[in-house]
Amino acid sequence: MTPPELSVVVPVFNERDNIPPLVGEIVAALRGPASTKAGGLRDRLRR
């Protein structure tokens, strides 16, 4: 497996309903020849 050329990390906190549309927008924006990887990071610093 080739490492991605671009990684997208999005910090999230209480965003369960917003994640699917966000992923859809990211995928649509990054379509093309570059390999990409996306991940979410739950922000546990906020209480």
N, CA, C and O atoms as a GROMACS GRO file, in nm:
protein
  188
    1MET      N    1   0.085  -0.119   0.000
    1MET     CA    2   0.000   0.000   0.000
    1MET      C    3   0.089   0.125   0.000
    1MET      O    4   0.182   0.136   0.079
    2THR      N    5   0.058   0.216  -0.088
    2THR     CA    6   0.133   0.341  -0.099
    2THR      C    7   0.080   0.441   0.004
    2THR      O    8  -0.041   0.456   0.019
    3PRO      N    9   0.170   0.510   0.076
    3PRO     CA   10   0.122   0.610   0.171
    3PRO      C   11   0.048   0.723   0.099
    3PRO      O   12   0.079   0.754  -0.016
    4PRO      N   13  -0.049   0.785   0.165
    4PRO     CA   14  -0.124   0.893   0.100
    4PRO      C   15  -0.036   1.015   0.075
    4PRO      O   16   0.059   1.041   0.148
    5GLU      N   17  -0.070   1.088  -0.029
    5GLU     CA   18  -0.002   1.214  -0.058
    5GLU      C   19  -0.058   1.327   0.027
    5GLU      O   20   0.008   1.429   0.047
    6LEU      N   21  -0.179   1.309   0.076
    6LEU     CA   22  -0.244   1.413   0.155
    6LEU      C   23  -0.326   1.347   0.264
    6LEU      O   24  -0.403   1.254   0.237
    7SER      N   25  -0.311   1.393   0.387
    7SER     CA   26  -0.393   1.346   0.498
    7SER      C   27  -0.477   1.461   0.550
    7SER      O   28  -0.429   1.575   0.559
    8VAL      N   29  -0.601   1.433   0.584
    8VAL     CA   30  -0.691   1.533   0.639
    8VAL      C   31  -0.730   1.486   0.779
    8VAL      O   32  -0.785   1.377   0.796
    9VAL      N   33  -0.702   1.569   0.879
    9VAL     CA   34  -0.738   1.539   1.017
    9VAL      C   35  -0.831   1.650   1.064
    9VAL      O   36  -0.797   1.768   1.055
   10VAL      N   37  -0.948   1.612   1.112
   10VAL     CA   38  -1.048   1.709   1.154
   10VAL      C   39  -1.079   1.687   1.302
   10VAL      O   40  -1.129   1.581   1.338
   11PRO      N   41  -1.049   1.785   1.388
   11PRO     CA   42  -1.088   1.771   1.528
   11PRO      C   43  -1.239   1.787   1.541
   11PRO      O   44  -1.298   1.879   1.484
   12VAL      N   45  -1.302   1.697   1.616
   12VAL     CA   46  -1.447   1.703   1.632
   12VAL      C   47  -1.484   1.690   1.779
   12VAL      O   48  -1.413   1.627   1.857
   13PHE      N   49  -1.594   1.751   1.816
   13PHE     CA   50  -1.648   1.744   1.952
   13PHE      C   51  -1.799   1.758   1.942
   13PHE      O   52  -1.850   1.862   1.901
   14ASN      N   53  -1.870   1.653   1.978
   14ASN     CA   54  -2.017   1.652   1.970
   14ASN      C   55  -2.067   1.687   1.830
   14ASN      O   56  -2.157   1.770   1.814
   15GLU      N   57  -2.010   1.624   1.730
   15GLU     CA   58  -2.044   1.655   1.591
   15GLU      C   59  -2.099   1.534   1.517
   15GLU      O   60  -2.090   1.529   1.394
   16ARG      N   61  -2.155   1.438   1.586
   16ARG     CA   62  -2.199   1.312   1.525
   16ARG      C   63  -2.284   1.333   1.400
   16ARG      O   64  -2.263   1.265   1.300
   17ASP      N   65  -2.379   1.424   1.404
   17ASP     CA   66  -2.469   1.446   1.290
   17ASP      C   67  -2.401   1.518   1.174
   17ASP      O   68  -2.448   1.509   1.060
   18ASN      N   69  -2.293   1.588   1.201
   18ASN     CA   70  -2.226   1.665   1.097
   18ASN      C   71  -2.115   1.589   1.026
   18ASN      O   72  -2.069   1.633   0.921
   19ILE      N   73  -2.072   1.476   1.080
   19ILE     CA   74  -1.959   1.404   1.023
   19ILE      C   75  -1.990   1.346   0.884
   19ILE      O   76  -1.909   1.365   0.793
   20PRO      N   77  -2.103   1.276   0.862
   20PRO     CA   78  -2.129   1.223   0.727
   20PRO      C   79  -2.129   1.330   0.618
   20PRO      O   80  -2.067   1.310   0.514
   21PRO      N   81  -2.198   1.445   0.638
   21PRO     CA   82  -2.192   1.548   0.532
   21PRO      C   83  -2.051   1.604   0.514
   21PRO      O   84  -2.009   1.633   0.402
   22LEU      N   85  -1.978   1.618   0.622
   22LEU     CA   86  -1.841   1.669   0.614
   22LEU      C   87  -1.753   1.574   0.534
   22LEU      O   88  -1.677   1.618   0.447
   23VAL      N   89  -1.762   1.445   0.562
   23VAL     CA   90  -1.683   1.346   0.488
   23VAL      C   91  -1.720   1.350   0.340
   23VAL      O   92  -1.632   1.342   0.253
   24GLY      N   93  -1.848   1.363   0.310
   24GLY     CA   94  -1.891   1.373   0.171
   24GLY      C   95  -1.830   1.494   0.101
   24GLY      O   96  -1.787   1.484  -0.014
   25GLU      N   97  -1.827   1.606   0.169
   25GLU     CA   98  -1.768   1.728   0.112
   25GLU      C   99  -1.617   1.712   0.092
   25GLU      O  100  -1.563   1.755  -0.010
   26ILE      N  101  -1.550   1.650   0.188
   26ILE     CA  102  -1.405   1.630   0.177
   26ILE      C  103  -1.375   1.537   0.059
   26ILE      O  104  -1.286   1.566  -0.021
   27VAL      N  105  -1.448   1.427   0.049
   27VAL     CA  106  -1.426   1.332  -0.059
   27VAL      C  107  -1.450   1.398  -0.194
   27VAL      O  108  -1.373   1.379  -0.288
   28ALA      N  109  -1.557   1.477  -0.205
   28ALA     CA  110  -1.587   1.545  -0.332
   28ALA      C  111  -1.478   1.645  -0.367
   28ALA      O  112  -1.440   1.658  -0.484
   29ALA      N  113  -1.426   1.716  -0.267
   29ALA     CA  114  -1.324   1.818  -0.293
   29ALA      C  115  -1.189   1.757  -0.329
   29ALA      O  116  -1.110   1.818  -0.402
   30LEU      N  117  -1.162   1.637  -0.280
   30LEU     CA  118  -1.030   1.577  -0.300
   30LEU      C  119  -1.027   1.472  -0.410
   30LEU      O  120  -0.926   1.404  -0.427
   31ARG      N  121  -1.136   1.457  -0.485
   31ARG     CA  122  -1.135   1.360  -0.595
   31ARG      C  123  -1.030   1.401  -0.696
   31ARG      O  124  -1.019   1.518  -0.733
   32GLY      N  125  -0.953   1.305  -0.739
   32GLY     CA  126  -0.849   1.333  -0.838
   32GLY      C  127  -0.739   1.230  -0.829
   32GLY      O  128  -0.756   1.126  -0.766
   33PRO      N  129  -0.627   1.260  -0.890
   33PRO     CA  130  -0.520   1.162  -0.900
   33PRO      C  131  -0.442   1.140  -0.770
   33PRO      O  132  -0.378   1.036  -0.755
   34ALA      N  133  -0.445   1.233  -0.677
   34ALA     CA  134  -0.367   1.218  -0.553
   34ALA      C  135  -0.434   1.117  -0.461
   34ALA      O  136  -0.557   1.112  -0.451
   35SER      N  137  -0.353   1.037  -0.395
   35SER     CA  138  -0.409   0.946  -0.295
   35SER      C  139  -0.428   1.024  -0.166
   35SER      O  140  -0.343   1.106  -0.129
   36THR      N  141  -0.539   1.000  -0.100
   36THR     CA  142  -0.572   1.076   0.021
   36THR      C  143  -0.612   0.984   0.134
   36THR      O  144  -0.645   0.867   0.113
   37LYS      N  145  -0.608   1.038   0.254
   37LYS     CA  146  -0.651   0.967   0.373
   37LYS      C  147  -0.718   1.070   0.463
   37LYS      O  148  -0.666   1.180   0.480
   38ALA      N  149  -0.830   1.034   0.521
   38ALA     CA  150  -0.900   1.126   0.611
   38ALA      C  151  -0.925   1.056   0.743
   38ALA      O  152  -0.947   0.935   0.748
   39GLY      N  153  -0.921   1.133   0.851
   39GLY     CA  154  -0.947   1.077   0.982
   39GLY      C  155  -1.005   1.182   1.073
   39GLY      O  156  -0.985   1.302   1.053
   40GLY      N  157  -1.075   1.136   1.173
   40GLY     CA  158  -1.132   1.227   1.272
   40GLY      C  159  -1.058   1.213   1.402
   40GLY      O  160  -1.008   1.106   1.435
   41LEU      N  161  -1.051   1.319   1.476
   41LEU     CA  162  -0.983   1.321   1.604
   41LEU      C  163  -1.080   1.380   1.705
   41LEU      O  164  -1.117   1.497   1.696
   42ARG      N  165  -1.121   1.299   1.800
   42ARG     CA  166  -1.215   1.348   1.900
   42ARG      C  167  -1.141   1.436   1.999
   42ARG      O  168  -1.042   1.394   2.060
   43ASP      N  169  -1.188   1.555   2.014
   43ASP     CA  170  -1.126   1.653   2.103
   43ASP      C  171  -1.175   1.627   2.244
   43ASP      O  172  -1.288   1.664   2.278
   44ARG      N  173  -1.095   1.563   2.326
   44ARG     CA  174  -1.134   1.532   2.464
   44ARG      C  175  -1.090   1.640   2.563
   44ARG      O  176  -1.109   1.624   2.683
   45LEU      N  177  -1.032   1.746   2.514
   45LEU     CA  178  -0.985   1.850   2.603
   45LEU      C  179  -1.100   1.935   2.656
   45LEU      O  180  -1.091   1.991   2.765
   46ARG      N  181  -1.207   1.944   2.580
   46ARG     CA  182  -1.324   2.022   2.622
   46ARG      C  183  -1.414   1.934   2.708
   46ARG      O  184  -1.424   1.814   2.686
   47ARG      N  185  -1.478   1.994   2.802
   47ARG     CA  186  -1.571   1.919   2.889
   47ARG      C  187  -1.706   1.982   2.892
   47ARG      O  188  -1.795   1.933   2.960
   0.00000   0.00000   0.00000
